[in-house]
Amino acid sequence: MALQSSRSFVCLLAFISLSCVNFLHLRAEASTKLYIVYLGEKQHEDPNAVAATHHDMLTTLLGSKEEALSSILYNYKHGFSGFAAMLTESQANAIAELPEVLSIRPNRAYKVHTTRSWDYLGLHYNQSNGLLHDSKLGEDVIIGVVDTGIWPESLSFSDAGLGPIPARWKGICQTGVAFSASNCSRKIIGARWYNNDLDSKDLQGEYLSARDSNGHGTHTASTAAGVLVKNVSVHGLAAGAARGGAPGARLAIYKACWGSSGSCSEAAVLKAIDDAIHDGVDVLSLSIGGNGYPEGSLNAVAKGVSLVFAGGNDGPVTQTVENALPWVVTVAASTIDRSFPTRITLGNDQVLVGQGINYLTEQEIFIRLFDGQSCDVDSLNNTDVAGSIVICHPNDVTSWNPRSDLVTSIENVIAANGVGIIYAQYTTNLLFVVEVCNNAGVICALVDFEVANQIIKYHDMITSTNSTSPMVKVSQTKDVVGPSVLSPKIASFSSRGPSVDFPELLKPDIAAPGVTILAAKGSAYGFDTGTSMACPHVSGIIALLKSLHPYWSPAAIKSALVTTASITNEHGWPIEAEGIPRKLADPFDFGGGNVNPNRAADPGLIFDIDPKDYLKYFNCSIGIQDACDSTKPLYYLNLPSISIPNLKTTVTIWRTVTNVGSTDAAYEVVLESPVGVKMVVEPPVLVFNATHKVQTFKVEFTATVKLQGDYTFGSLTWYDKEDHRVRIPIAARIVIQDFFADAS
């Protein structure tokens, strides 16, 4: 579940070269803010030398070595060369005016965005074949987790049976409050924490260490790499064994998010990425919001680190996807085959079924039913609310995502001394909200409007006779798993494409389980929901793939995930996307589809990218001093997807694939053209052998109608005789003239 960030300061990013030493001396001001300064290509391997250089620069600017030392909060050298420092506005303006400065932009603050899920994805723990078995559980792959820290005593982080720490590991175990060197182990092999720029409000209830007071970081880390823990449940619900995707992998913890809100400073996140590159992580899992942190993430990918980001929790609204960069994996959230039916019995013995996470056994009795209508304050201004279960059925849809309405209704019912709420909702999964009801000691159940209507009819019939009070009983929730539960579906909250910043980049890339996921929280286990939970699922799978294919690049691994993803459920039905209304999922909902780990282990063909190719599109914006040319459309990158936001006549795109299957193979193409678009592929057959392992093909897109249109979707799939299906999703929008067009 996404947690809010609340940084109050404004940060600027300044890209400058090391030659900038003749800074102006500026008059000191009362107010300083945090600035992140990006330097040029010269870098020192010695961290002390790096710090000394930065201090010298600031001494020239500030006129005092002491002031320079106190001003610098973080030094960067692995993801990029630079530092973060507290400066006045005048000092920042002076830097911005220097000819060596390439760009200045505001720093942003972000938010941090659960056992059944792994079996659901086909990664069965005791199975003698498949990716989990073949990768030896992700043995010795190092997953870095940038989040709110970790609770090291959790059973999910036991190092029993693990061998020595990999020799390539260069990280540290940074100690602090309630976190000693003994809290690191052969499982948690490293820990760092970043608090230099924290506000005091972020430290309330916090540990000045890598220990996790929030629970979010522990949950994501155990989802990615937790070891097998038997007999886990939430008060009997979702009972079973809890484990992560790569239980043999090691964990490196980078606490850059703090407090109950999960506030993440960009300066701290960039420092975490910088340290992770140095430390030697293989996968970096970031269940946080943002823009993908291009200044640090690109260099991480160039050094072989796969970065996985949460796509955001602002769906089902379009154009809300976050962390949309071509070199990272951006993850949407999907449901699994688990449901939480909750029986609702009316006073006339009529039994209805809703959904809930209700384990308050002492309240499984008949209680007076009150019709709270919209459950606003005025509707609940009645003495009969106290001690009642309230049926809430808003007459108007005040939000495309009713999460906020439900939270407000629960708060209003509790404030009016109600003991329970039955909430009528549209086709969205809001169980992650109602779970908090147990902590508040109230009963919560969700129903659709048809069931709500039957409850209201019963209520009105009883109250009209004035003979007795309407009564209702909400029973304990019972969970159901298996093929009788329609799944997967893309969660309503999961952020959707297209990307605002890069519409020629199809995002998100992939969907993974992120709804009511059970994983470690503190010393116990609990549910959590969000793309934050989907992200570590993919991080764990990538760890398995890196173990099985150690020489695959991050681009190759991403390609394997996208091109083998599922677009249908086990019944062969198209995957749906929750929202108002529910619809069939498209690439802006789930990218290539729902992740299919075992197929990703043997994709047949991969779309690989030399990291230097990214610079042709991004070096102008991230301050890398090289030939700067950011005019080329992003769809020319060798990505495993295509998005054309401005198809006016004809666009021709090339893609190159590498055979990673059988040496001798032939692939035939099958096209599903977007509506209104003609697609032609040359050649229609790709033949591979020992000599020709790489082939290039051309795709021509032609608008067949003159219509200022919306996006339509299609695909291009290469098939061989060994059941490889290499599918790339396609989005295209016809544009006749450069005026307003619907981007959704």
Beta strands, then each sheet from edge to edge (+ up, - down):
strand 1: 11-15
strand 2: 32-38
strand 3: 72-76
strand 4: 82-88
strand 5: 104-107
strand 6: 109-111
strand 7: 142-147
strand 8: 188-193
strand 9: 229-234
strand 10: 237-242
strand 11: 250-255
strand 12: 257-258
strand 13: 263-265
strand 14: 283-286
strand 15: 306-310
strand 16: 329-334
strand 17: 338-339
strand 18: 341-346
strand 19: 351-355
strand 20: 367-373
strand 21: 389-392
strand 22: 420-424
strand 23: 443-447
strand 24: 471-474
strand 25: 480-481
strand 26: 489-490
strand 27: 510-513
strand 28: 517-521
strand 29: 524-528
strand 30: 576-577
strand 31: 583-584
strand 32: 605-606
strand 33: 642-647
strand 34: 650-659
strand 35: 665-672
strand 36: 677-682
strand 37: 685-688
strand 38: 694-703
strand 39: 711-719
strand 40: 725-734
sheet 1: 3+ 4- 2+ 1+ 5-
sheet 2: 6+ 13- 12+
sheet 3: 8+ 11+ 7+ 14+ 15+ 16+ 27+
sheet 4: 9+ 10-
sheet 5: 17+ 25-
sheet 6: 19+ 18- 24+ 20- 21- 22- 23-
sheet 7: 26+ 30+ 31-
sheet 8: 28+ 29-
sheet 9: 32+ 34- 38+ 36-
sheet 10: 33+ 40+ 39- 35+ 37-
end
